[in-house]
Every structure is written in C-alpha cells, then in structure tokens.
Amino acid sequence: MALLVHGYPSSSFMWRRPMEALAEAGWRAVAPDLPGFGESEPDRPGTWERKVEALERFRSGLGLDDLLL
C-alpha cells in the first residue's frame, strides 16, 4: 500500500497519474487531502502539527499499518 501525501499548496489531485501507474503495477494507493486543501474542510488552527495529526487519524482509521511512504 502506498500513502501519497501532497505538499503545499497542492491537493491529492496531483497524484492522479502516479496512482494510475501504481495500480497498473499491482499496488494499492491512497492520497488524502490534508485539512484545508482540495475540497477538505480546514482543521483549525491549521498548523502543520494539526495536519500531521489528521494524517495519522486517517492512517489509523483505515488500519493502514504496512505502508510505502
């Protein structure tokens, strides 16, 4: 499983083509939007610490333990 995390000021949309290539190679991949990017709601106060916490909630909520980052 590959977890694809976008940078600033982008969104998960940037991963659309790499996700296709990963799928063709037999990989599963997820690419969430960080809070306040793409069409996701902001997670106040919008610090990088909050974004890391949100990413960890996403990862653990889906039970993604064995990841390629």
LINRAJO-V918136 format. One line per field, one symbol per residue. burial: 1 if it has 16 or more other ideal C-beta (glycine too) atoms within 10 Angstrom, else 0. Layout:
# LINRAJO-V918136
burial->???
This chain:
# LINRAJO-V918136
burial->011111000011001000100100000011111111100000000000011001000110000000000
